[in-house]
């Protein structure tokens, strides 16, 4: 599941390519995944693409917005317009033909981001492509979703903040609403909850997911199954700093890649190359050089930690 660094990287990649472009057609292949009338955003220049938690919001000139939530298995792939190339025919007359960008060409300008899944490697559109957005410059944005949990919705921009999902979100961890005092106060309200489960709850902190929760807890030297009520004030301060530091490092690395996931500039996110615990079970801890990274289920989610230097 893409987390804050991945969704933010996707946002930046799409905004840099789609700003002031307009949607001219929408093909909805799975009606249950699209809410609203797509024609309400036709021919309106995109004024910006925002992110709230793991939700993307395409803001158009006027009072319209298109939201996209990737949920567990959603993926977005933007492809530029087909390239016009000059070729010679059999009688040596130059003709103009269109050549589709090669899916395996890292320089084709594609923006790819979302859930990693081998089924997504089929030529586009494929059986998991549920919505196709076409733009006035000839480019195309494909929304793929293996499990069909994701959603696209068109709504008036002034009603965006009324969405129950957004109203339930906690503060962004890299913005002003997320403070040490806020974190301490929120932890005190859930004293019997494992700290890992607390961090994954989007009503507490927006956009933090499994990878960066594990990495933040390692940075703060806190075991993921510790109850929130057991944390001392110094540990809460360390955890606050660790969350922000972990996300800042992840953003610099373009997020994480596993299997076939690539980030929003068409390249592999490299955070997992510097991860301390996530997907490193059985390996020596690179901090204490004594413990071996372990993995266990907490609240139904896999958690990675060092039993020697996390307490």
Secondary structure, DSSP 8 states (H G I E B T S, - for coil): ---HHHHHHHHHHHHHHHTT--EEEEEESSGGGEES-GGGGBT--EEEEEEETTEEEEEETTTEEEEEE-TTTEEEEEE---EEEEEE-TTS-EEEEEE---TT-TTS--EEEE---GGGGSSSS-TTEEEEEEETTS-EEEEEESS---EEEEEEGGGGGG-HHHHH--EETTSTT--HHHHHHHHHTTTTSBHHHHHH-TTTEET--HHHHHHHHHHTT--TTSBGGG--HHHHHHHHHHHHHHHHHHHHTTS---TT---TTSS---GGGT-SSTT-TTSB-TTTSS-BEEEEEETTEEEEEETTT--
